């Protein structure tokens, strides 16, 4: 998969493609339906497939203080999109200049002059151009003028409910990790590099791998049973705290992910890992003393072990199960 960073890096060899456009936050099962249709068009036209995304996402640009928490940072999104059926990802910088592009300019400059698209696939709620003036009907009209076909992906539904990034956030915020995994098609996960911390976990008898999230808001908080990839050959069971550490020095300004791997010893500093959230143990809370905190951590570990030892644990997130789509390539 080729990553094209910015419209300025489009080259003549990138002309001629089938393309889909969106945020693709979380890359959930609805998005996978889009990819499957794009793959069919790729075969039909015999042209490379392009996924066009935005960085930052439009709501993060327009409402930075009120935008919803991301399910995936850019690196995580690219990893999920790294499929055999996706040839290129065009990552467009969403800034004041881009936000001012009219719907007509969007079509002319990007779809026609930049990509020479033969087929454009969008979702049923797609809007584009300054003030969100462009919609599916206007895109169809532009396609008739410029000679490209336009398709619309129907709403993807599970149990009678629309699959969306918003629905995934709601499931995560409510602690329903099983529902979130059903919507995503795999357990919700956070990627990150293990960094040096203050060794507080080690002094409590529970050394942790500290992962700085590089974001101010996360879609879930609390203590979780997790499995960690990138440490051992098989996913490593773990218990994790995702939050602001309210008991330690008055808490943090930004959330941090602290992961204690069960029955593991070794140096993880600098290792890039994927932490998959399988079961919510409790919410994060402040304790009056480190002794109370240590006692609670012992109970959290016991509950995590009970989860991993429970019989018949099947479905998304079962130990050892692959959590990527079958066609995913390792980045």
Secondary structure by P-SEA (a helix, b strand, c coil): ccccccccccccccccccccccccccccaaaaaaaaaaaaaaaaacbbbbbbbbcccccccccccccccccccaaaaaaaaccccccbbbbbbbccccccccaaaaaaccccccccccbbbbcccccccccccccaaaaaaaaaacbbbbbbbcccccccccccaaaaaaaaaacaaaaaaaaaccccbbbbbbbbcccccccccbbbbccccccccccccccccccccccccccccccccccccccccccccbbbbbbbbcccccccccbbbbbbbccccccbbbbccaaaaaaaaaaaaaaaaaaaacccccccccccccccccccccc
